[in-house]
Amino acid sequence: MANNPVQIVLNHEDFITAPEKARGGPTADPFKGRDEDFVSHKKEIRKQVAVMAQALGASEFGEVGYARVVLQESALAKSNRPVRAMFPVRGSIPVGAGNLGELFYRVTRKDIDRLAETVESAEETARWTKDAKGNNVALASPARADVAAIAELSLPDPQDKRDFDVRDGVEWLDDPNTDGRYQVELFEKITEKVSRTDPRAKLFSTFRSLVRDIDRSAAHIDADRQDQALLSLQIHQPTEGAQLASAIERRRARPPTDRVVVHHRDVLNRLAGHPLVRKISLPLRLQLADKTSSSVENTDLRYRPTKRNATARYSKVGVIDSGVDDSLAAWIEARSEYLDLERLNREHGTQVAGLLVEARNLNGNGIGRETDGCLIYDVPLFIEGKFRDSFASFEDFLNQIDLEVGEMAENHGVRVFNMSITADSPVDGGHYGRLASRLDEIQTKHDVIFVISAGNLKQTGRRSPWPAKNGDVLRYFAARTETDPIFQPAESVLSICVGAVNPDSGSHVFGAPTTYTCRGPGLRVGCKPDVAHFGGALPAAKTGLATVTVGGVPIYSAGTSLAAPLVAKTLATIDAKIEDTFPTHTLHALLVHHSELPDCLISPRLRELARQFCGFGLPCGTDDMLTTDDSAITLVFNSALPAVSGRAQIMRFDFNWPAQLVDDSGRCTGIAKMTLVSRPPLDPAYGAEFVRVNLDAKLQQRQARITRKDGEYSYKNEIEYVSFRRAGGQVGFERELIKHGLKWWPVKKYEVDLGTGVGASSRWRIEVDSVTRSGQDFPENVPFSLVLTIRDPERRPIFQGMRRSLEGGNVALRDIRVSSRARPRSRG
């Protein structure tokens, strides 16, 4: 019986310590002594630097430009990047990144001259030496290593700064669910006061002049209040003239958009030709996540609305959607009145709220994994086709979300928000979206967490139902050309993104990804969606997922936006049940830790597909998250890695393996599962490298023999990432680690089955360490939550023994206290 509470480690700060000093050494030659190949490569890089020098020398915008540096795949790791001689940390100015291995630096003509000198200085003959095992090894100087690390060096091409056809862009801007403005991203924000000696002075002044000169009667440019390097551009029918104004001045009637394509092309080309402009994008077209529903009246579905119990402690969820119908008025605690409530179509929002309140009542315990009843905080912020009537701009929409979330969080204690308003645009693999970035900022500001759907494929683009046999699954996806990417803002790293799987209903494979759920990860890094839940099967007359709609009518429905509230309910229930207030990244960690893939996806052959559609799996109910039986123990660390004198510290937690799982020779058995969720600094200017600090965790066993020169025991890591296996002991490529969402991603999950036993010592330790991006300073601290579960598959009791062992080793533990809660009637 699961009756042992999860244990929180109280004295986590006692285990923060300084890391061991890194042992440096000579730099291995990336070309491994292939001198002829290096000479050919060096000539190409020399040519590229000369082209940059010529272009910058002839520039009418001053002596400053931005170098685009594309790395070799072998140089993706921090230790292999060209930061020794070509772009040293001290002396170079990084301004962002794009796709994986694509970096941007601010450069002057002097910088390019120095780059040319460095390229010339790179020796064309490698130096050879012997390693510790007597093998010949080719070494490289910093210059040779850096030149070898670079695949391509150039100034950005104006034609690459937008990826849409102008004619299509004009049509897109005409859609009333956009704000009708192009998004113009700069490499740097324009500083108000620039000294005459600043090399950027002419760059900034020429950009200001360009803004004034762009057809004074045909354009209006606003600077984003939150991000001064982001501008919005409206090309309208001739009226007042071009301006570079603060967004606060925008609340006035806007003239209609100019539909003359040539006018748009002229403005966009002139902007793209300026070195300061990095990217020009179309605005997001907002939508409610699509869903399909059908009435189930006159069926055998029994439904009596759950009655609210005055003494029960219910979970709280904010519903950012189209509005919730008054048929659920008993559960609506607060409602935003920013929009005209009479104009709302509340169907979608009501279906979402219906699952928050009635999922178990309507669908049983398999789908409704939490007790019915939920306090709803209604935040209607979407009216189909009326975005421009509701908000002056996209920025105003984002600011309104910030205000509404802050109000609900501060005045009502809401910490979980289900958001079904998405963009009709897939995630850009090399660009962290503005909507995702602002949602991250809002979550950090208010210590809340958003639950977002992965997005649904349109009916014409849906996949065939998931095959029953794994071989057929692999053949189907090998032949499918569509990538089915997730929709913005599903890439939001602090949010929980939810995919949809089939419920146990009809002919569809139970637990398999639905025909409509979108596929992650979207970005070139990370694991999205985070988790999955039951979203209703299509095509089917009865989707297997029931909710209620306007008027309290029960219906079958389907969509990722209906899987999301099932996850939001579990998150909010964790928060409601735990008497202490934990940071939201702890809720995130508990959810991921207790998520498992459906049986139909556990085959190693399907590992990659499972990750792309379901992330870490389906979460169980909170009753199973917050207690364990006697054969397991779960520890939670809420801590942070601080910086001491600018140097990042580590956490090192030593403990004894459960005695029942150690034999007389010291061999250890059992199964361990570990989840790490951190809150590192984020910078969207760095594209696929927007996560600036990486935390990683290890579960290490002490080795029997002392082999270190300092006389200390060495430790061997025994735990692996759940979605990645190293082949033949070979370390995976950096790109593969990143691709599988393992490195440079704040959410990581690990697992190991020790089988018949490993090692010869009962001494173990957990270690959490970090690495920063090249040129990135470690912040004051990086918060994290780590969850560790050790269990015995043979179900021997280990909980009490290990708890006593930990407390005897000066570990301060406390039960995570769970509040008692009355259970309202759900079925009658």
N, C-alpha and C positions, 0 to 999 in steps of 0.2 A: 504494500500500500504506500502511495506517495504521500508521506506526511512530514518529511524533513525539510525545513525551509532552506532557501538559498542563503549562503553565507556572504556577508559583506566584510571585506578586510578594512578595518578602521585605520590602522597605523601604516597605511601605504607609503607615507612619506619616509618612513624608516628604511625603505628599500630603494630609495633613490640614491644613486652613487655616481661617481665620475667614471667614464669609460676608460678602458686601457688605451694607452697611446698607440696610435696606428703605426705600423711598421712600414716605412717606405722602402723603395728600392729603385733600381734603374728601370727605365721605360722600355718595354719590349717593342720591337719594330712591328707596326701593324702590317707591313708588307713581308714580314718574316724573311728578310734578306733577299727578296726578289728585286734586285737593284734596277734592272732594266724596266720593270713595270713601274717602279717608283719614279724613275726619270721621266717616263712618258706621262705619268700622272702630274708630276711637278710642272712640266711644260704647259699642261692644260690649265692648271690653277694660275700659273703665271699669266697666261693669255687672258683669263677671266679678270684678274686684278687690273691688267692694263686697260681692258674695256671699261671697267668701273672708273678708273682714273680719268680716262678720256671723257666719259659722260659727265662726271662731276665737274671737271674743269670747264666744260661748255655750258653748265647749267645756268639758267637765268635766275634761279631761286637762291643763289648763295652757295657757300662752300660746304653745306651740310646735306647729307643724304642718309639713306638707311640701307645697310647691307643685308642681303638675304643669304643665309648660310645653311646649306643642306648637308647634313652629316652622312657619312657612311654608316651602314647598319652596325658595323663593329664599334662605332664611336657613340652609340646611344648611351652607354653607361657613363656616369659622371666622371669616372677616372680616366676615360678615353677621349673626352671632349677636347676641342682645340683651344684650351684656356691656359696653356703654358707659355706660348710665344705669340700665336696669332691674335687671340682675343683674351689676354690675361685679365683675371678678375679685377686687379687694380690697374686701371687705365682704360678699360673698355666700358662702354655704356650699353648694356642690353635694354631693349625696349619692348620685347615680346617674343612670341613664338607662334607658329601656326600648326601645321601637321606634325606628327611625331618626327623629331629630328630636323625640324625647320626652325631656325633661329633668326632673330632680327637684332642688329646692332646699329646704333647711331654712329656715323663715321664722318670725318672731315677729310679734306684732301691730304692733310698731314697723316691721318690715320692710314689712308690708302698707300701713301708712300712707304710708311712703316711696314704695312702688310707685304708690299713688293720686296722690301729688303729682307723680311723674314723668310719669304719663299726662296729668295736667292741663297740665303744662308743655310738652307736645309741640305745636309750632306747627301750625296748621291750614292754613297757606299756605306752600307750598314757596318756597325762594329760588332764583332762576335766575341762571345765569352762562354764560360761553362756554368751551368746551374749547379745546385747542390747535389744533383744526382749524376753529374758528369756529362750531361747532354749539352750539345752546342745550341746557343740561344743568340738570336740577332737582337741588338739593342739599337735604340734611336735617340737622337738628341731631341730636346723639346720642339725645335723647329721642324725636324723631319716628322715627328709623331703628329704634330698639329696639321701639317700640310697633308699628311696621309689620312687624317680623320675627316677631311672636307671632301665632299663629293661635288659640290657646286657652290660658286660664289658669284653674286650678281647684285645689281640694284633692281628693285621690283619693277616689273613690266607693267605700264599703265593698263594694258589690255587684260591683265590678270586680276585687276582690282574689282571687277564685277563679273558675275557668272550667269547673268540673265540677259535675254534679248530685250532691247529697249521697247519694242512694240508690245511684247508680253508684259513688260513692266508697267506700261501705261494702263493696260487692261487690269492688271492686278491692283494698281492704286485706286481704280474706280470702284473696287468692291467695298461696300459699306461696313464690312467687318474688319477693315484695316483703318489706320488713321490717315491714309493717303500721303504718307511721307517716306521718302527714301531715308535709309540710315547711313550716315557717313562716319566711318571710324578713322581716327587719326592715329599716327604712331605715338604722338605725345600731345598732351593738352597744351594749348597756347597760354603761356605765362603772360599775365597782364603787364608786368614790368620786366623788361629784358635790357640788361646793360648793353652799351654799344660794343663792348668787347666780347659779348656772348656770340659765338659763331652762329647761333640760331636766329639772331636778330633779323637778318634779311629773309630767312625762311618764313618766320612768323609774319613779317610785314607784307611779304608778297602774297601770303595766303589771305590776310585781311583784305588786301587790295582786290584779290580775285573774287572774294565774296561780294565786295561792293560792285565789282564790274560785271558780274554775271547777270546780264540783262536786268537792270534795276527794276523793271516793272514785271518781272516774270518769276522771281524766286524769293523764298523766305527761309532762312536758316536759323534754327534754334540750337543753343547749347544745352545739353542735358544737365540738370541741376546736380545729379548724383555723380556723373562722370563727364568731366569737361572735355574728354577726348572723344566724345560721342556727340555727333550733330544730327539733327533731322532736317531734311530738305523737302519743302513743298514747292512744286513748280505749278503756279496757278495762272489763271487768265490775267492779263495785264491790269495792275492796279497801282499799288503803292511803291514797289521797288524792293530791292534785295536788302536784307538786314542780317546782322549777326547779333541776336538778342538773347536775353535770358529767357528760359522757359516760363518764368513767372509772368511774362507779359503776353502770354498766348490766349488768355481767356477773352476772346472776341470772335465774332463771326468771321469765318474764313471764306475767301473767294473760292469759287469752284476750280477744280484741277484742270490745268491746260491739257488737252488731249492731242495736241499736235506733236507727233513723234519726233520730228526733227528738232524741236525746241528742247525736248528732254535729252536727246542724244548730244546736242551741243553742250548743255550744262554738265552732263555726266562726264563727257570726254575732257572738258576743261578741268574739272575737279580731279579726275583720275590722273591727269598729267602733272599734278602738283606732288612733289615728293612727300609732303606731310600726310597725304591721304593714303591710308592703308587698305581700306575696303569699302565698297559701296554695296549696300544690300537692300532688298525689298523689305517693306515692313511685314511684320507677322500678321497673318489673317487669323483672327481668333475664332474659336468654335467651341461648342460643347462636344465632349467625346461622344461619338455616335453610339446609338443603341437601337436594338430591335425589340419590339414588344407586341404581345397579343393577349387579348382578354382570355381569362380562364373562368369566366362565369359559367354556371351550369355544368361544372365538372365536380369531381369528388374531392376537390381541395377544400378542407375545412379551415375556416379562418374566423377567429374571434380576436379582435384587437387586444393587445396587451394593456392591462390597466396599470397605471402608475401607482406605486406603493410609496406612501408618504415617508416611510421610515427607511427606505432602501437608499444606498449610496450608488448612484449611477455614474457611468462614464460620461464625458463631455466631448463633443465633436463639433467643430465649426464646419459648416457646409458652404463652401464658396462655389456657387452654382447659379441656377436660374430662379431660385426661390423654392420654398417648401410650402405645400398646400396646408390650409387650416384644418384638414382632416386629421393632421398630426399635431394639432394645437396643444394638446396635453403635454407634449414633449418639447415644445419650442420655448426655450428659456429667454431668448433675446433675438431681435431681428434688426438688421440694418435697414434704414429707410433712405439710403442715398439715391436709389433709383425710384421712379414712380411705380409703386407696387401694383397699380391697376393695369400696367402695361406688361406685366410679367407673364410668361408661359411657364408655369411651375411644374410641368410634367417631369422633366429630367431631374430637377432637384428633389422632387417628392419621391421618385423611385430610389434615389441615393439614400435619402433619409429613411425611407421605408425599410431598407435593409439594415441600417444602423439600429432601428427600433425593433424590427420584427423578423430578423433573419432566421432565428431558430424556430419561431412560431410557424413560419411559412415553409421552411425547408428542412427542419430537423437538425439534430446535433452535428451531423457530418459537415454541413455547410455553415450553419449558425453555431460557431464554436464558443460563443460567449452567451451569458444569460441575456435574455431580451430586455429591452428598455435602454434608452440613451437620451441624454439631454442634448437637444439640437440648438445650435447657435447659427441662425439663418443669415447668410451673407450673400444676397442676390446681387451679382455684378455683371450679368449678361442678359441682354435682350437681342435675340436674333435679328441681324440686319440693322441694328440701331447703335452700333458702337460709337459712331461719330456724334450721334445725338446725346450719348451718355457721357462721353469723355472728350476733352479738347485734344488729347493726344495719347499716344501709348504710354508716355511717361506719367501722365495724369492717372491712367488706369493702374499703373504699378504703385503710384503713391497712395491711391485709394485702398488697394490691398493692404499696404503698410498700415494705414490708419485704422482700417477695420480689424485687422489682426491684433494690433496694439490695444484697441478698445476691448475686444473680447478677452484677450489674455490678461490685461491689467484689471479689468472690472469684474470678470467672471471666472478667471482661472482656467480658461481654455488653453490647452497646449497641443492639441492635435487638430489639424484642419484637413478636410477632404476637399480637394480642388479638382473639379472636372473641366475647367476652362483651359483648353489647350490651344496650340497653334496648328494650322493646317500646313505645317512645314516640317519635314524630317529634321532630326538633329544633324548638324553639320559636323562631320568627322574631325575637322581641324579647327573648329571655332566654337568656343563656349558661349552659348546664346545669352542675349541680354535678359530675357525673361528668367532663365535658370539662374543667372547671376544675381538678379534682384531678389528672387525668392530665397536664395542662400543668405543674402544680407538681412532680409526680413526675419528669417528663422533664427539667425544669430542674435539679432537685436532684441527679439522678444522671447528667446529660449522656447520656441515652438517647433513643431515638425509638420511638414506637409506630406500628404499622401496623394500621389498623382498617378493617373492611369498611363499605361504604355502607349495607348492609342489603338484605333481600330482600322483595319483595311476597309476600303470601300467595297461594296458588294461585288462589283465586277473584278476586283483584284484579290478576292479571298482565295486561300489555298483549298485544296481538296482535304477532306477529313483525314486525320492522322492515321497512317496504316498501323495494323496490329503487329506486324513483324518488323524487327529492327532493320533487317536488310532492305525491306521495301521503303522504310523511312529514309535511309541513307541514299538510296537510288533516287527517290523523289526530290530530295533537296539538292543532290548533285546535278539534276537536270533543270531545276528551277532557276530562272535567270533573275527574277525580281528579288531584291534584298529585303523588302518589307521593313524598313527602318522605323524605329520608335520616333514619336513626334515630340517636338519641343513643348514644354520644358522638362521632358522626362529625364534629361541628362543632369538635372539639378542634383549635385552630389550630396547635399544635406537632406534631400527629400527621399521618401520611400516611393519608388516607382513599382507599379504592380502590373503584371501580365495576367492573362486569363487562361484557365484550363477547364476541361469538360467536367461537369458534374456526373454523378453515376446515374445516367438517364439515357434511354434510347440506344441507338446503335453506335454512338461515338465512343472511342476508347477512353475509359475513365482515367482522369488525371492528365491526359495528353493536352498539349497546347491547342486552343481552339483554332478554327479556320481563319479567324479575323485578328487575333492578337498580334501586335507588331513585335519586331525582333531587334534585340539589342546587339552590341552595347551602344550603337549610335556614334559616340566619340571613338577615337582610336585607342582609348584607354578605359579601364574600369569595368564594372559589372553592373549592367542595367538590362532588364529590370532587376530590382533588388530581390523581390519575391513574387509569388503568383498566388492567385486564389480562384475560386470557382466563379466563372463569368457567364455561364449559360452556353449551351452547345448550339451551333448553327451549321448547316440548315436543319431545322426541326420545328415541328408545330408546337411542341412543348419543349422549351429550352432546358428544363431541369432546374432553373433558378427563378423563384417567385419573389415578387416584391409588391408594393402597393403604389398606386398612382393617384392622380387628382381625384378627390371624392372618396378616398379610402378603398378604391376598387383593387382587388388582387389581380395581378397579371403575371404572365411569364415574360421574362425579358432577358437580354443578353448584351454584353459589352464589357470592355475592360473597365469602364467607369462604374460598373456594378460589382466588379471584383474588388476595386479599390476600397469601398466602404467596409468590406469584411475585414480588411487589414487595418483600416483606421479604427474600427471598433476594438480590435485586439490591442492595439497600441494604447488607446485611451483607457481600456480596462486595466492594463498593467499600471498605468498612471493612477487610476482611481483606487486600485486595490492596495498599492504600496503606501504605507502611512507616511514614509519620508518622501521628500521631494528630491528626485534624482534629476540630473541634467538629461536633456532629451537624447543625447548620444548614448546614454545607458538604456533608455527604452529601445533605441535603434539596435543596440548590441543584443539585448535579450530577444528581440524579435528575430534577428538573423540567426542567432545561436540555436534557436528552437524551430528552425525551418528545415524541412527535409524534402527532397525530391520525391515525386510520386513513383510508385513501383515501375510504371511503364517507361521511366526515364533514367533508371539507375544503372543501366548497362554502360560500361566504360566506352563502348562504341558511340554512345549518344551524349557523352559528357559535354562536348562543345555545343551541340544543339540545346541541351537542357539548360546550360548557362545562359544562352542567348534568349531563350523564351521564358525561363522561370527563375533565373538568378540563383539564389540559394535555396529555393524550394517554397513549399507551403508552410506557413506558421501553424503550430498547434494552438490549442486554447491556453489561456493564461493559467488555469489550474495546474496544467502540466509544466508550465514555465517556472512557476514560483515555488514548486516543491519537488523533491526527489524521494525515491524509495530508499531503503537501507543499503542497497547495493551501489549507490552512487552518491557523489557529493559535487555541488556546484559552488564555486567561489566567484565573487565579483570584485574587481578593483576599479574604483573611481579615482583616477589620479591624473597627473600631468608630468610631462618631462620638462623641467625648467632649464634655463641657461644660467650657468655660473661663470662669470667673467667672460661672457660671450660664447662659452662652450656648452653644447648640449649634453645633458646628463642622461643616464639610462636608469631603468628599473631592473633590479636583480633580486628575485625572490627565491630563496633556498628553502627546500622542504623535503621531507621523507615521503617516498611513495607509500601508498597504503600497505600496511604490513601483511594483510591477507593476500596481496598480489605479488609478494616477493618470496622466492624459494630460498633454500639454504645456501645456494651459491651466489645469491644476489640478483639473479635474473628476475626481471619485472614483466608482468603481464597486465592485461586490461586494455580498455579503450579510452582514449582521451580526445576531447573536442574543445577547441578554443576559438573565440571570436574577439577581434580587435576592431573597435570603431574609434577613430580619432577626429579631432577638429583642427586640422592644420591651416595655415594661412593659404588663401586662395587668391589668384589674380587672373581674371579672364583675359587680360591682354596676352597671356602666354598660351592661348589656344589649348592644344592637347597636353601642354605642360602646366596647366593652370594650378595644379596642386603643387605647392612649393616646398613642402616638407613631407617626407615619407616615414611613417612609423611601421615597424615590423616587430613581430613577436616570435620567440623560439621557446620550445620546451626541451630542455637539455638534460641528459643523464651524465653523471660524473663517470669518467673512465677509470678502470681499475688501476692502471699504471701511470706513474708520473713521467711524462715525456717532455714537459716544457723545461726550458733552460733555467727559468726562475724558480723551479722547484714546486710550482703550483700544479694542481690537478687540471687536466683539460676536460672539456665537456663536449658532448656530441649531440647535435639537434636531432630529435627523433620524430618531429611532427612535420607534416606537409600541407600545402594548400589543398583545399578540397577539390578544386577544379583543374589541378595540374599535377602531372607526375613526371619526374625526371627519368629519362631513358638511360639505362645502363650506368647510373651514377653520374652522368654528364650534366654539368650545370647548364640550365636552359639559357637561350639567348635572351638579352635584355628585351628585345621586341616581343618575344613570346611571353615573358613574365608580365609585361605591360598589357599585352593583348588579352591575357586571361584574367585581367583585373586584379593582379597580385601585387604589382609594384606601382607606386605613385597613385594609390587609390586609398581613401580613408577607411574602407570597409574590407576586412579580410577575415577569412574563416579557415581553420586548420583542423586536421583530424589524423589520428593514427590508431591502428589496431596492432598491438604489440604481439599478437598471436601466441606462440608458445613461449615467448619471453625474449628479452633483449638485455645485453650488458651484464654487468656483474656488481652493480652497486644500487642501493636503495636511495642514494642521494640525487636529487633532481633540482632543477631551478627553472624558473620562468625569467626570460630576459626580454625587455622591450627597449629597442634602440631606434635611432633615427638617422636619416641622411637628408641633407638639403640640396636643392638645385644649385648648380654652379652659379656663384655670384649672389646667392640668397643668404641673408643673415638668419640665424635661428632666432625666433621671437622670444619674448619673455618666458613663455611656456606654451606647450602644446597639450591640451587636455585629451584624455582618452578614457575609454572604458574597456576593460578586458574581462571576459567571462570564460572560465575554465570548468569543464565537467570531466570527472574521472569516474568510470563505472566498470563493474565487473560483469562480463557477459554470462558468467556462471551464477550470478546473483548472490554471491556471498556478501554478508553485511560488511560494509567498509565505512559508513558515514561516521558513526560515533568514534571509532578508532582514529580515523584521520583527523577529526575535529580535535580530539584530545592531543594528538601529536602536534598539530599546528599551534594550539594554545600553549603547549609545553615548550615550544620553540619561540616564544615571545611574539606570536602573531595574535593581534587583537581582533577577534571575530564577533559578529553580532548577526542574529537572524534578521533577514529582511522581513520586517513586520507587515503582515497582510491583514487588512481590516476585515472584520466580519461584515457580512452583507445579507440583508433579507433577500429572498429569491421571489420576485413577483411571478404570478401565474403566467405561463406562456401558451399553454394549450388547454382548451376546455371542451 
